[in-house]
Amino acid sequence: MFHRLRNDFPLSIITMLSTCALLGITPFAILRFIQGNVVAGVVDLGILFSILACLAWAWLTGDTRRSGAVLAFFVCAGAVAVGLVMGEPGLFWVFPCLVTTFFLTSSRIAIGLNLASVLALMSIDAAFSSSVQLWTFAATATTVSACAYVFALRNQDQRERLEHLATIDPLTGVKNRRAMDEELDLAAANAERTGLPYALVLLDLDHFKQINDVHGHGVGDKVLTDLVVLIQQNTRKTDQLFRYGGEEFVLLLPGIEDSGLQTVMENLQQVLRKRLHYPGGSVTSSFGVASLLPGERVVSWLSRADEALYQAKASGRDRIVFAE
């Protein structure tokens, strides 16, 4: 559970805001019934059950986009309902709702929900004692929404930058090992659910250390970036390339059967032989290839590909070895 909360930001936001809402609303729901205000108590219970339902849906399905939007709708609808039932005291509930919508759903939907909520509350005559109070409420609600929008937008931008830094290799621009681990887990889960075949390729540049030692790391870096460009030019958009470490790369190939895998690998090997160069000549590569077996764990899948790569290098390099 804590692993999902640490690695799934939208789910963590939905969980945190839902928990705060449940803790904040539950005492008032109990108080309404104690005071005999059954209608307000029922409204509060309806809000609580809606929040719980959205939270459960997010955890069970992982669909944080739709569950967040639905939760934002129920929160705003509940705030309007409380204002309708309670009058002026119920207006205070709308302000936390105006903030949370921007963290639960997209900015466009949040703006629409906030605008609809404020206009709905302004139409309730019993909620305001004067026109001055009505327009003061409108002004403060607009200010709160604008501040929440700016903060949420800035937060999203920073989160995307941090995610980019955490998952992208700065030299080659491809995804790093951390991102690879997540993608392999998703691939294994998708294969188990749909039966789609997957293949994993571990690629290692032959004698790369000599290139760095003789010609310098600048030349070595150029070879790595050229390698990435060649692989991306000669693979499908659905294929994913990761830098595993040093001169090792991992290529994830979805939807490819064993019958066509050998042809794909031989073509890629020929391209690298002909077009990957450094000042001392051409650069060759060794490949270890493993197709995902039914029910196989990612650790085993990666281990078989690694063992195949070891065999390719031990048997003379510039070879393709397919794991059994």
Stockholm file with secondary structure:
# STOCKHOLM 1.0

chainA/1-324         MFHRLRNDFPLSIITMLSTCALLGITPFAILRFIQGNVVAGVVDLGILFSILACLAWAWLTGDTRRSGAVLAFFVCAGAVAVGLVMGEPGLFWVFPCLVTTFFLTSSRIAIGLNLASVLALMSIDAAFSSSVQLWTFAATATTVSACAYVFALRNQDQRERLEHLATIDPLTGVKNRRAMDEELDLAAANAERTGLPYALVLLDLDHFKQINDVHGHGVGDKVLTDLVVLIQQNTRKTDQLFRYGGEEFVLLLPGIEDSGLQTVMENLQQVLRKRLHYPGGSVTSSFGVASLLPGERVVSWLSRADEALYQAKASGRDRIVFAE
#=GR chainA/1-324 SS CHHHHHHCHHHHHHHHHHHHHHHHHHHHHHHHHHHTCHHHHHHHHHHHHHHHHHHHHHHHHCCHHHHHHHHHHHHHHHHHHHHHHHCGGGGGGHHHHHHHHHHHSCHHHHHHHHHHHHHHHHTCGGGCSSHHHHHHHHHHHHHHHHHHHHHHHHHHHHHHHHHHHHHBCTTTCSBCHHHHHHHHHHHHHHHHHHCCCEEEEEEEETTHHHHHHHHCHHHHHHHHHHHHHHHHHTSCTTCEEEEEETTEEEEEEETCCHHHHHHHHHHHHHHHHHHCEETTEECCEEEEEEECCTTCCHHHHHHHHHHHHHHHHHTTSSCEEECC
#=GC SS_cons         CHHHHHHCHHHHHHHHHHHHHHHHHHHHHHHHHHHTCHHHHHHHHHHHHHHHHHHHHHHHHCCHHHHHHHHHHHHHHHHHHHHHHHCGGGGGGHHHHHHHHHHHSCHHHHHHHHHHHHHHHHTCGGGCSSHHHHHHHHHHHHHHHHHHHHHHHHHHHHHHHHHHHHHBCTTTCSBCHHHHHHHHHHHHHHHHHHCCCEEEEEEEETTHHHHHHHHCHHHHHHHHHHHHHHHHHTSCTTCEEEEEETTEEEEEEETCCHHHHHHHHHHHHHHHHHHCEETTEECCEEEEEEECCTTCCHHHHHHHHHHHHHHHHHTTSSCEEECC
//
